């Protein structure tokens, strides 16, 4: 689980301030952090189906948020993708 300090760091870096938890960029960064943690867990526990389902839901939510950012501001989208290393 993410600590509250780490969440504040993420929202400060991507959302502009630690209180701006509703920004799409901050939410994408938070989901990316949680997805990477769950991926590490699932490498050890392959039969954990509940976590697999949660991971797939998070990936879908992140995908929708990224699509929203892309339609509104393509430059923000490109910067975010580059910062988070999402596309290879």
N, CA, C and O atoms as a GROMACS GRO file, in nm:
protein
  352
    1UNK      N    1   0.084  -0.119   0.000
    1UNK     CA    2   0.000   0.000   0.000
    1UNK      C    3   0.088   0.124   0.000
    1UNK      O    4   0.198   0.124   0.054
    2UNK      N    5   0.037   0.229  -0.061
    2UNK     CA    6   0.111   0.355  -0.067
    2UNK      C    7   0.094   0.430   0.064
    2UNK      O    8  -0.015   0.434   0.122
    3UNK      N    9   0.202   0.490   0.110
    3UNK     CA   10   0.194   0.571   0.230
    3UNK      C   11   0.138   0.708   0.194
    3UNK      O   12   0.140   0.749   0.078
    4UNK      N   13   0.088   0.779   0.294
    4UNK     CA   14   0.031   0.911   0.266
    4UNK      C   15   0.138   1.009   0.221
    4UNK      O   16   0.110   1.100   0.143
    5UNK      N   17   0.262   0.991   0.268
    5UNK     CA   18   0.370   1.079   0.224
    5UNK      C   19   0.399   1.058   0.076
    5UNK      O   20   0.421   1.154   0.002
    6UNK      N   21   0.399   0.933   0.033
    6UNK     CA   22   0.425   0.902  -0.108
    6UNK      C   23   0.314   0.958  -0.197
    6UNK      O   24   0.340   1.009  -0.306
    7UNK      N   25   0.188   0.948  -0.149
    7UNK     CA   26   0.077   1.002  -0.225
    7UNK      C   27   0.091   1.153  -0.240
    7UNK      O   28   0.065   1.208  -0.347
    8UNK      N   29   0.131   1.220  -0.132
    8UNK     CA   30   0.150   1.365  -0.138
    8UNK      C   31   0.260   1.401  -0.237
    8UNK      O   32   0.248   1.499  -0.311
    9UNK      N   33   0.368   1.323  -0.238
    9UNK     CA   34   0.477   1.347  -0.333
    9UNK      C   35   0.427   1.334  -0.477
    9UNK      O   36   0.459   1.416  -0.563
   10UNK      N   37   0.350   1.230  -0.502
   10UNK     CA   38   0.299   1.205  -0.638
   10UNK      C   39   0.209   1.319  -0.682
   10UNK      O   40   0.223   1.369  -0.794
   11UNK      N   41   0.116   1.361  -0.596
   11UNK     CA   42   0.024   1.467  -0.636
   11UNK      C   43   0.094   1.602  -0.645
   11UNK      O   44   0.053   1.687  -0.723
   12UNK      N   45   0.199   1.622  -0.565
   12UNK     CA   46   0.274   1.746  -0.577
   12UNK      C   47   0.348   1.751  -0.710
   12UNK      O   48   0.352   1.855  -0.776
   13UNK      N   49   0.406   1.638  -0.749
   13UNK     CA   50   0.482   1.633  -0.874
   13UNK      C   51   0.393   1.641  -0.997
   13UNK      O   52   0.425   1.713  -1.092
   14UNK      N   53   0.283   1.568  -0.997
   14UNK     CA   54   0.202   1.558  -1.118
   14UNK      C   55   0.075   1.643  -1.114
   14UNK      O   56   0.029   1.688  -1.219
   15UNK      N   57   0.019   1.667  -0.996
   15UNK     CA   58  -0.107   1.741  -0.988
   15UNK      C   59  -0.090   1.889  -0.962
   15UNK      O   60  -0.186   1.964  -0.976
   16UNK      N   61   0.028   1.932  -0.925
   16UNK     CA   62   0.052   2.072  -0.898
   16UNK      C   63   0.063   2.102  -0.750
   16UNK      O   64   0.150   2.178  -0.709
   17UNK      N   65  -0.023   2.042  -0.668
   17UNK     CA   66  -0.015   2.056  -0.523
   17UNK      C   67  -0.064   1.927  -0.460
   17UNK      O   68  -0.131   1.846  -0.525
   18UNK      N   69  -0.032   1.909  -0.333
   18UNK     CA   70  -0.071   1.783  -0.268
   18UNK      C   71  -0.221   1.776  -0.245
   18UNK      O   72  -0.274   1.666  -0.224
   19UNK      N   73  -0.290   1.888  -0.248
   19UNK     CA   74  -0.435   1.889  -0.227
   19UNK      C   75  -0.513   1.868  -0.357
   19UNK      O   76  -0.634   1.847  -0.354
   20UNK      N   77  -0.444   1.876  -0.470
   20UNK     CA   78  -0.509   1.861  -0.599
   20UNK      C   79  -0.517   1.713  -0.638
   20UNK      O   80  -0.453   1.669  -0.733
   21UNK      N   81  -0.596   1.638  -0.562
   21UNK     CA   82  -0.605   1.494  -0.586
   21UNK      C   83  -0.699   1.460  -0.700
   21UNK      O   84  -0.704   1.344  -0.742
   22UNK      N   85  -0.773   1.556  -0.752
   22UNK     CA   86  -0.867   1.529  -0.859
   22UNK      C   87  -0.810   1.545  -0.998
   22UNK      O   88  -0.877   1.513  -1.096
   23UNK      N   89  -0.687   1.594  -1.008
   23UNK     CA   90  -0.630   1.614  -1.141
   23UNK      C   91  -0.609   1.480  -1.210
   23UNK      O   92  -0.568   1.382  -1.147
   24UNK      N   93  -0.636   1.477  -1.338
   24UNK     CA   94  -0.624   1.353  -1.412
   24UNK      C   95  -0.479   1.306  -1.417
   24UNK      O   96  -0.452   1.186  -1.410
   25UNK      N   97  -0.385   1.400  -1.428
   25UNK     CA   98  -0.243   1.362  -1.432
   25UNK      C   99  -0.200   1.297  -1.300
   25UNK      O  100  -0.128   1.197  -1.301
   26UNK      N  101  -0.244   1.353  -1.189
   26UNK     CA  102  -0.212   1.296  -1.058
   26UNK      C  103  -0.272   1.158  -1.040
   26UNK      O  104  -0.209   1.068  -0.984
   27UNK      N  105  -0.396   1.141  -1.087
   27UNK     CA  106  -0.461   1.011  -1.075
   27UNK      C  107  -0.391   0.906  -1.160
   27UNK      O  108  -0.377   0.791  -1.118
   28UNK      N  109  -0.347   0.944  -1.279
   28UNK     CA  110  -0.275   0.850  -1.365
   28UNK      C  111  -0.144   0.809  -1.298
   28UNK      O  112  -0.108   0.691  -1.299
   29UNK      N  113  -0.074   0.905  -1.239
   29UNK     CA  114   0.052   0.874  -1.171
   29UNK      C  115   0.028   0.782  -1.052
   29UNK      O  116   0.107   0.690  -1.028
   30UNK      N  117  -0.078   0.806  -0.976
   30UNK     CA  118  -0.111   0.723  -0.861
   30UNK      C  119  -0.145   0.580  -0.907
   30UNK      O  120  -0.099   0.483  -0.848
   31UNK      N  121  -0.225   0.570  -1.012
   31UNK     CA  122  -0.261   0.437  -1.063
   31UNK      C  123  -0.138   0.364  -1.115
   31UNK      O  124  -0.126   0.243  -1.096
   32UNK      N  125  -0.047   0.436  -1.179
   32UNK     CA  126   0.074   0.373  -1.231
   32UNK      C  127   0.158   0.317  -1.116
   32UNK      O  128   0.212   0.207  -1.127
   33UNK      N  129   0.167   0.391  -1.008
   33UNK     CA  130   0.242   0.344  -0.890
   33UNK      C  131   0.178   0.218  -0.832
   33UNK      O  132   0.248   0.122  -0.801
   34UNK      N  133   0.047   0.220  -0.818
   34UNK     CA  134  -0.023   0.104  -0.762
   34UNK      C  135  -0.015  -0.016  -0.855
   34UNK      O  136  -0.002  -0.130  -0.810
   35UNK      N  137  -0.023   0.008  -0.986
   35UNK     CA  138  -0.014  -0.101  -1.083
   35UNK      C  139   0.122  -0.168  -1.076
   35UNK      O  140   0.132  -0.290  -1.084
   36UNK      N  141   0.227  -0.088  -1.063
   36UNK     CA  142   0.361  -0.148  -1.055
   36UNK      C  143   0.378  -0.230  -0.927
   36UNK      O  144   0.445  -0.333  -0.929
   37UNK      N  145   0.318  -0.185  -0.817
   37UNK     CA  146   0.325  -0.264  -0.693
   37UNK      C  147   0.251  -0.396  -0.708
   37UNK      O  148   0.301  -0.501  -0.668
   38UNK      N  149   0.130  -0.391  -0.765
   38UNK     CA  150   0.052  -0.513  -0.782
   38UNK      C  151   0.117  -0.610  -0.880
   38UNK      O  152   0.106  -0.731  -0.863
   39UNK      N  153   0.183  -0.558  -0.980
   39UNK     CA  154   0.251  -0.644  -1.076
   39UNK      C  155   0.362  -0.723  -1.007
   39UNK      O  156   0.380  -0.841  -1.033
   40UNK      N  157   0.435  -0.655  -0.919
   40UNK     CA  158   0.538  -0.725  -0.842
   40UNK      C  159   0.480  -0.832  -0.752
   40UNK      O  160   0.537  -0.940  -0.738
   41UNK      N  161   0.365  -0.803  -0.691
   41UNK     CA  162   0.300  -0.901  -0.604
   41UNK      C  163   0.252  -1.022  -0.685
   41UNK      O  164   0.265  -1.136  -0.641
   42UNK      N  165   0.198  -0.995  -0.804
   42UNK     CA  166   0.143  -1.105  -0.883
   42UNK      C  167   0.251  -1.194  -0.944
   42UNK      O  168   0.222  -1.307  -0.983
   43UNK      N  169   0.374  -1.145  -0.952
   43UNK     CA  170   0.482  -1.231  -0.998
   43UNK      C  171   0.511  -1.340  -0.897
   43UNK      O  172   0.554  -1.449  -0.933
   44UNK      N  173   0.487  -1.309  -0.769
   44UNK     CA  174   0.509  -1.408  -0.663
   44UNK      C  175   0.386  -1.495  -0.641
   44UNK      O  176   0.398  -1.616  -0.622
   45UNK      N  177   0.268  -1.434  -0.644
   45UNK     CA  178   0.144  -1.505  -0.614
   45UNK      C  179   0.060  -1.513  -0.741
   45UNK      O  180  -0.031  -1.432  -0.761
   46UNK      N  181   0.088  -1.610  -0.824
   46UNK     CA  182   0.024  -1.619  -0.954
   46UNK      C  183  -0.124  -1.656  -0.946
   46UNK      O  184  -0.200  -1.624  -1.038
   47UNK      N  185  -0.165  -1.721  -0.840
   47UNK     CA  186  -0.304  -1.767  -0.831
   47UNK      C  187  -0.396  -1.669  -0.758
   47UNK      O  188  -0.511  -1.702  -0.728
   48UNK      N  189  -0.348  -1.551  -0.729
   48UNK     CA  190  -0.427  -1.450  -0.659
   48UNK      C  191  -0.522  -1.383  -0.758
   48UNK      O  192  -0.488  -1.281  -0.818
   49UNK      N  193  -0.640  -1.440  -0.774
   49UNK     CA  194  -0.734  -1.394  -0.877
   49UNK      C  195  -0.798  -1.260  -0.840
   49UNK      O  196  -0.827  -1.180  -0.929
   50UNK      N  197  -0.821  -1.235  -0.711
   50UNK     CA  198  -0.882  -1.108  -0.671
   50UNK      C  199  -0.790  -0.991  -0.704
   50UNK      O  200  -0.835  -0.886  -0.750
   51UNK      N  201  -0.662  -1.009  -0.680
   51UNK     CA  202  -0.566  -0.902  -0.711
   51UNK      C  203  -0.553  -0.884  -0.861
   51UNK      O  204  -0.536  -0.772  -0.909
   52UNK      N  205  -0.561  -0.994  -0.936
   52UNK     CA  206  -0.557  -0.985  -1.081
   52UNK      C  207  -0.674  -0.902  -1.134
   52UNK      O  208  -0.656  -0.819  -1.223
   53UNK      N  209  -0.792  -0.925  -1.079
   53UNK     CA  210  -0.909  -0.850  -1.121
   53UNK      C  211  -0.893  -0.702  -1.087
   53UNK      O  212  -0.926  -0.615  -1.168
   54UNK      N  213  -0.843  -0.673  -0.967
   54UNK     CA  214  -0.820  -0.534  -0.927
   54UNK      C  215  -0.718  -0.466  -1.019
   54UNK      O  216  -0.735  -0.350  -1.056
   55UNK      N  217  -0.615  -0.539  -1.055
   55UNK     CA  218  -0.513  -0.485  -1.144
   55UNK      C  219  -0.573  -0.450  -1.280
   55UNK      O  220  -0.544  -0.344  -1.335
   56UNK      N  221  -0.655  -0.538  -1.334
   56UNK     CA  222  -0.716  -0.512  -1.464
   56UNK      C  223  -0.810  -0.392  -1.459
   56UNK      O  224  -0.817  -0.315  -1.554
   57UNK      N  225  -0.882  -0.376  -1.348
   57UNK     CA  226  -0.969  -0.259  -1.332
   57UNK      C  227  -0.887  -0.131  -1.328
   57UNK      O  228  -0.926  -0.030  -1.386
   58UNK      N  229  -0.774  -0.134  -1.258
   58UNK     CA  230  -0.689  -0.016  -1.248
   58UNK      C  231  -0.629   0.020  -1.384
   58UNK      O  232  -0.621   0.138  -1.419
   59UNK      N  233  -0.588  -0.081  -1.460
   59UNK     CA  234  -0.532  -0.056  -1.592
   59UNK      C  235  -0.638   0.007  -1.682
   59UNK      O  236  -0.607   0.098  -1.760
   60UNK      N  237  -0.761  -0.040  -1.674
   60UNK     CA  238  -0.869   0.018  -1.753
   60UNK      C  239  -0.899   0.161  -1.714
   60UNK      O  240  -0.921   0.246  -1.800
   61UNK      N  241  -0.899   0.189  -1.585
   61UNK     CA  242  -0.923   0.325  -1.538
   61UNK      C  243  -0.812   0.419  -1.585
   61UNK      O  244  -0.839   0.531  -1.627
   62UNK      N  245  -0.688   0.372  -1.576
   62UNK     CA  246  -0.575   0.454  -1.621
   62UNK      C  247  -0.585   0.480  -1.771
   62UNK      O  248  -0.555   0.590  -1.818
   63UNK      N  249  -0.626   0.378  -1.846
   63UNK     CA  250  -0.641   0.393  -1.991
   63UNK      C  251  -0.746   0.499  -2.025
   63UNK      O  252  -0.725   0.580  -2.115
   64UNK      N  253  -0.858   0.498  -1.953
   64UNK     CA  254  -0.963   0.597  -1.977
   64UNK      C  255  -0.916   0.737  -1.941
   64UNK      O  256  -0.944   0.833  -2.014
   65UNK      N  257  -0.844   0.751  -1.830
   65UNK     CA  258  -0.792   0.882  -1.791
   65UNK      C  259  -0.691   0.934  -1.893
   65UNK      O  260  -0.689   1.053  -1.926
   66UNK      N  261  -0.606   0.845  -1.942
   66UNK     CA  262  -0.508   0.886  -2.043
   66UNK      C  263  -0.577   0.930  -2.172
   66UNK      O  264  -0.533   1.024  -2.237
   67UNK      N  265  -0.684   0.862  -2.209
   67UNK     CA  266  -0.760   0.901  -2.328
   67UNK      C  267  -0.822   1.040  -2.308
   67UNK      O  268  -0.825   1.121  -2.400
   68UNK      N  269  -0.872   1.066  -2.187
   68UNK     CA  270  -0.929   1.197  -2.154
   68UNK      C  271  -0.823   1.307  -2.166
   68UNK      O  272  -0.848   1.412  -2.225
   69UNK      N  273  -0.705   1.281  -2.111
   69UNK     CA  274  -0.596   1.380  -2.118
   69UNK      C  275  -0.555   1.403  -2.262
   69UNK      O  276  -0.530   1.516  -2.303
   70UNK      N  277  -0.549   1.295  -2.340
   70UNK     CA  278  -0.506   1.306  -2.479
   70UNK      C  279  -0.604   1.390  -2.561
   70UNK      O  280  -0.562   1.470  -2.645
   71UNK      N  281  -0.734   1.374  -2.538
   71UNK     CA  282  -0.831   1.450  -2.616
   71UNK      C  283  -0.832   1.597  -2.576
   71UNK      O  284  -0.862   1.683  -2.660
   72UNK      N  285  -0.800   1.628  -2.451
   72UNK     CA  286  -0.804   1.768  -2.406
   72UNK      C  287  -0.674   1.842  -2.430
   72UNK      O  288  -0.677   1.959  -2.470
   73UNK      N  289  -0.559   1.778  -2.408
   73UNK     CA  290  -0.431   1.847  -2.424
   73UNK      C  291  -0.324   1.744  -2.460
   73UNK      O  292  -0.273   1.673  -2.374
   74UNK      N  293  -0.292   1.738  -2.589
   74UNK     CA  294  -0.199   1.636  -2.638
   74UNK      C  295  -0.059   1.654  -2.582
   74UNK      O  296   0.012   1.556  -2.561
   75UNK      N  297  -0.018   1.779  -2.558
   75UNK     CA  298   0.117   1.802  -2.506
   75UNK      C  299   0.130   1.752  -2.362
   75UNK      O  300   0.233   1.694  -2.327
   76UNK      N  301   0.027   1.774  -2.279
   76UNK     CA  302   0.029   1.721  -2.142
   76UNK      C  303   0.036   1.568  -2.145
   76UNK      O  304   0.106   1.506  -2.065
   77UNK      N  305  -0.037   1.509  -2.239
   77UNK     CA  306  -0.038   1.364  -2.254
   77UNK      C  307   0.102   1.312  -2.288
   77UNK      O  308   0.149   1.216  -2.228
   78UNK      N  309   0.167   1.376  -2.384
   78UNK     CA  310   0.301   1.333  -2.424
   78UNK      C  311   0.402   1.349  -2.310
   78UNK      O  312   0.487   1.263  -2.290
   79UNK      N  313   0.392   1.461  -2.237
   79UNK     CA  314   0.482   1.482  -2.123
   79UNK      C  315   0.460   1.378  -2.014
   79UNK      O  316   0.555   1.326  -1.956
   80UNK      N  317   0.334   1.347  -1.988
   80UNK     CA  318   0.301   1.250  -1.884
   80UNK      C  319   0.350   1.110  -1.920
   80UNK      O  320   0.406   1.039  -1.836
   81UNK      N  321   0.330   1.071  -2.045
   81UNK     CA  322   0.376   0.941  -2.092
   81UNK      C  323   0.528   0.931  -2.078
   81UNK      O  324   0.581   0.827  -2.037
   82UNK      N  325   0.597   1.039  -2.112
   82UNK     CA  326   0.743   1.039  -2.104
   82UNK      C  327   0.790   1.032  -1.959
   82UNK      O  328   0.884   0.959  -1.928
   83UNK      N  329   0.724   1.107  -1.869
   83UNK     CA  330   0.763   1.108  -1.727
   83UNK      C  331   0.742   0.972  -1.661
   83UNK      O  332   0.823   0.928  -1.580
   84UNK      N  333   0.632   0.908  -1.695
   84UNK     CA  334   0.595   0.782  -1.630
   84UNK      C  335   0.652   0.659  -1.700
   84UNK      O  336   0.638   0.547  -1.650
   85UNK      N  337   0.715   0.679  -1.815
   85UNK     CA  338   0.771   0.566  -1.892
   85UNK      C  339   0.665   0.462  -1.926
   85UNK      O  340   0.686   0.342  -1.906
   86UNK      N  341   0.551   0.507  -1.978
   86UNK     CA  342   0.443   0.412  -2.007
   86UNK      C  343   0.457   0.348  -2.144
   86UNK      O  344   0.428   0.229  -2.159
   87UNK      N  345   0.499   0.422  -2.244
   87UNK     CA  346   0.516   0.365  -2.376
   87UNK      C  347   0.663   0.340  -2.402
   87UNK      O  348   0.749   0.419  -2.364
   88UNK      N  349   0.691   0.230  -2.466
   88UNK     CA  350   0.830   0.197  -2.497
   88UNK      C  351   0.866   0.241  -2.635
   88UNK      O  352   0.980   0.221  -2.679
   0.00000   0.00000   0.00000
